[in-house]
């Protein structure tokens, strides 16, 4: 019996109700950073990744980079990104790294002995850290 009463009752108006119902308002001015600003900021501080190829090169060439080395490399990548670089050669005392700035990925690594008389292509900037 209660179910019959509930089913037979009117649901009332459907849609927006109350003062100003149905009116659309334009969003007001925002007071924070834009999505693009937040996205670019997060991207700029993203940690570096190693491609499988770069990991193989580091291992096969016995290049050992300390956390301090990686911190310096990261800062160099951030500087290159701020200048609009896309692919950078990052030079350290222990290695030369080709880094995709946009993807924050180390593409390959070369030890100092192999750097001599080597040509690095497809880069648009160099950073010495």
C-alpha positions in Angstrom: 0.0 0.0 0.0 2.8 2.4 0.8 4.5 1.5 -2.5 1.3 2.5 -4.3 1.1 5.8 -2.6 4.8 6.6 -3.4 4.3 5.6 -7.0 1.2 7.7 -7.5 2.7 10.9 -6.0 3.7 13.7 -8.3 7.5 14.3 -8.5 7.1 18.0 -8.9 8.9 20.1 -11.4 11.8 18.5 -13.2 14.9 20.7 -13.9 16.3 23.7 -12.1 14.2 25.2 -9.4 14.4 28.3 -7.3 15.5 31.9 -7.9 17.5 32.3 -11.1 16.7 28.7 -12.2 17.6 28.0 -15.8 19.7 31.1 -16.2 23.3 30.6 -17.2 26.0 32.7 -15.8 29.4 33.5 -17.2 32.3 32.3 -15.1 34.0 35.1 -13.2 37.7 35.9 -13.4 39.9 33.2 -12.0 42.4 34.0 -9.3 45.0 31.3 -9.7 47.4 30.1 -12.3 46.0 28.7 -15.5 45.9 25.0 -16.3 48.8 25.6 -18.8 50.9 27.3 -16.2 50.3 24.5 -13.7 51.0 21.8 -16.3 54.2 23.4 -17.5 55.4 23.9 -13.9 54.8 20.3 -13.1 56.4 19.1 -16.3 59.5 21.3 -15.6 60.0 19.7 -12.2 59.2 16.1 -13.3 62.1 13.7 -12.5 64.2 12.5 -15.4 63.5 9.1 -16.8 66.0 6.8 -18.5 65.2 5.2 -21.8 66.1 1.5 -22.0 68.8 2.4 -24.5 70.3 4.9 -22.1 70.2 2.4 -19.2 72.0 -0.1 -21.3 74.7 2.5 -22.2 75.2 3.5 -18.6 75.6 -0.1 -17.6 77.8 -1.2 -20.5 80.1 1.8 -20.3 80.2 1.6 -16.5 79.0 5.2 -16.0 78.0 5.7 -12.4 76.1 8.8 -11.6 75.5 9.8 -8.0 72.3 11.5 -6.7 74.2 14.8 -6.7 75.1 14.2 -10.4 71.4 13.6 -11.2 70.4 16.7 -9.3 72.9 18.8 -11.4 71.7 17.2 -14.6 68.0 17.9 -13.6 68.8 21.5 -13.0 70.6 21.7 -16.4 67.6 20.2 -18.1 65.3 22.7 -16.4 67.5 25.6 -17.6 67.4 24.1 -21.2 63.6 23.9 -21.0 63.4 27.5 -19.9 65.3 28.5 -23.0 63.0 26.5 -25.2 65.3 23.5 -26.0 63.8 20.3 -27.3 66.8 17.9 -27.4 69.9 18.8 -25.4 73.4 17.5 -24.9 74.1 17.6 -21.2 77.8 17.4 -20.4 79.2 16.3 -17.0 82.6 15.2 -15.9 81.4 11.6 -16.0 79.3 11.5 -19.1 77.6 13.2 -22.0 73.8 12.6 -22.0 71.4 13.4 -24.9 68.1 14.3 -23.3 64.7 14.8 -24.7 63.7 18.0 -22.8 60.0 17.7 -23.6 59.7 14.1 -22.4 62.3 14.6 -19.6 64.0 11.4 -20.8 67.7 10.6 -21.1 68.0 9.1 -24.6 71.6 7.9 -24.6 74.8 8.3 -22.5 78.5 8.4 -23.6 81.5 8.0 -21.3 84.4 10.6 -21.5 86.7 8.2 -23.4 84.1 7.7 -26.1 83.3 11.5 -26.4 86.5 12.2 -28.2 86.0 12.6 -31.9 82.3 11.8 -31.5 79.6 13.7 -33.3 76.3 14.4 -31.5 73.4 15.0 -33.9 69.8 15.9 -33.5 70.4 18.3 -30.7 69.5 22.0 -30.5 71.3 22.9 -27.3 74.2 22.0 -25.0 74.3 22.3 -21.2 77.5 22.0 -19.2 76.8 21.0 -15.6 
